[in-house]
Amino acid sequence: MALEPEPEPEPGPEPESAAPSITAGSAVPLHLGFARMRSSVSLLIRTSPRPLLASRRVRTVSVPLRVAVSQRLRHTSIVGPTQATEGARRRRRPAFMMGRGALIVFEGLDRSGKSTQAQLLARALTEGGKDVLAPSPVQRPPSDDAAGVEYVWRFPDRSTHIGQTLNTYLSSKDAEPLHRAYSISCLPRPDVVCFLSVSPEVAARRGEFGLERYENTEMQRRVRDNFERLFAHTAVSDHNIHNFDADREMQAVHRDIVELVQRVIANVADSPSTSVLSVWSS
Ligand SMILES: Cc1cn([C@H]2C[C@H](O)[C@@H](COP(=O)(O)OP(=O)(O)O)O2)c(=O)[nH]c1=O
């Protein structure tokens, strides 16, 4: 969507220095670890009380949970469009105009319903008058051309080079294991992580299960066990992770998610912070 160019404002105060928002040149999280990277789906929901001023410049990133808890990250990878958008936003808009969105992350096993629930949530919030736009079925991070719309972003974005590399790997049943670690500085901290807990048996009954290399019940069970170990880890337990029984009927799960997210959005709207915090900041 083309946006009208905006007049260049006088420089405003910088956002809080303690809140390390991602700027041009910083990196975006991507980590392929020893097992496999779990995909995530993120929503950034604008909660600014000044929608006319602030509704069009937002960004979001997805936080693979395993990255968020790994202490052994290297700081290597760079992803462009998102940073360009952030840079453009900072140039155009003084900080006092920047409310911030709520970063909602969905995590879970393959076929646990991350995409479905993210889309249902985006629709429900939009219908409820929240400033959410979730392009569907194409879900892309913002570029300068499409800057400023809230969106649902699937991670990894398989239209990007990195996403295609992952896709090739995950779609190939007989390739040698690819152990690569991409990582980042500045991991944004989700306002809430909705973990969709599905049993491997239920997941296996859902559409298209088995097309990717790790979509088998045994592997999914191992991943689920690892998630449970992570959740028991104290460093993870304070990351606003909420567990949803995703074996249930999708509308029942949806209702619970909406109830929680409404509360999260209200809290973010009341918060004085103008940017999403870093995972590592206290
Ligand atoms: C949530 C949900 C999804 N599905 C189907 C829709 C999709 O074809 C498939 C996978 O759902 P999807 O939302 O794509 O899962 P994820 O993003 O976690 O991999 O399962 C169900 O049959 N029942 C459900 O309750």
Ligand as a Chemical Component Dictionary entry (heavy atoms), coordinates in Angstrom:
data_LIG
# 
_chem_comp.id                   LIG 
_chem_comp.type                 NON-POLYMER 
_chem_comp.pdbx_formal_charge   0 
_chem_comp.three_letter_code    LIG 
# 
loop_
_chem_comp_atom.comp_id 
_chem_comp_atom.atom_id 
_chem_comp_atom.alt_atom_id 
_chem_comp_atom.type_symbol 
_chem_comp_atom.charge 
_chem_comp_atom.model_Cartn_x 
_chem_comp_atom.model_Cartn_y 
_chem_comp_atom.model_Cartn_z 
_chem_comp_atom.pdbx_ordinal 
LIG C1  C1  C 0 -6.161 -24.918 14.831 1  
LIG C2  C2  C 0 -6.606 -26.055 13.941 2  
LIG C3  C3  C 0 -6.027 -26.251 12.708 3  
LIG N1  N1  N 0 -6.451 -27.269 11.916 4  
LIG C4  C4  C 0 -5.805 -27.482 10.617 5  
LIG C5  C5  C 0 -5.682 -26.244 9.752  6  
LIG C6  C6  C 0 -4.394 -26.496 9.020  7  
LIG O1  O1  O 0 -4.646 -27.247 7.837  8  
LIG C7  C7  C 0 -3.595 -27.371 9.952  9  
LIG C8  C8  C 0 -2.480 -26.658 10.633 10 
LIG O2  O2  O 0 -2.960 -25.494 11.280 11 
LIG P1  P1  P 0 -2.023 -24.226 11.369 12 
LIG O3  O3  O 0 -2.832 -23.147 12.009 13 
LIG O4  O4  O 0 -1.441 -23.949 10.005 14 
LIG O5  O5  O 0 -0.886 -24.741 12.341 15 
LIG P2  P2  P 0 0.618  -24.187 12.552 16 
LIG O6  O6  O 0 0.677  -22.777 12.033 17 
LIG O7  O7  O 0 0.833  -24.269 14.022 18 
LIG O8  O8  O 0 1.513  -25.141 11.831 19 
LIG O9  O9  O 0 -4.497 -27.898 10.904 20 
LIG C9  C9  C 0 -7.431 -28.146 12.322 21 
LIG O10 O10 O 0 -7.824 -29.077 11.595 22 
LIG N2  N2  N 0 -8.024 -27.952 13.551 23 
LIG C10 C10 C 0 -7.645 -26.948 14.376 24 
LIG O11 O11 O 0 -8.211 -26.794 15.505 25 
# 
loop_
_chem_comp_bond.comp_id 
_chem_comp_bond.atom_id_1 
_chem_comp_bond.atom_id_2 
_chem_comp_bond.value_order 
_chem_comp_bond.pdbx_ordinal 
LIG C1  C2  SING 1  
LIG C2  C3  DOUB 2  
LIG C2  C10 SING 3  
LIG C3  N1  SING 4  
LIG N1  C4  SING 5  
LIG N1  C9  SING 6  
LIG C4  C5  SING 7  
LIG C4  O9  SING 8  
LIG C5  C6  SING 9  
LIG C6  O1  SING 10 
LIG C6  C7  SING 11 
LIG C7  C8  SING 12 
LIG C7  O9  SING 13 
LIG C8  O2  SING 14 
LIG O2  P1  SING 15 
LIG P1  O3  DOUB 16 
LIG P1  O4  SING 17 
LIG P1  O5  SING 18 
LIG O5  P2  SING 19 
LIG P2  O6  DOUB 20 
LIG P2  O7  SING 21 
LIG P2  O8  SING 22 
LIG C9  O10 DOUB 23 
LIG C9  N2  SING 24 
LIG N2  C10 SING 25 
LIG C10 O11 DOUB 26 
# 
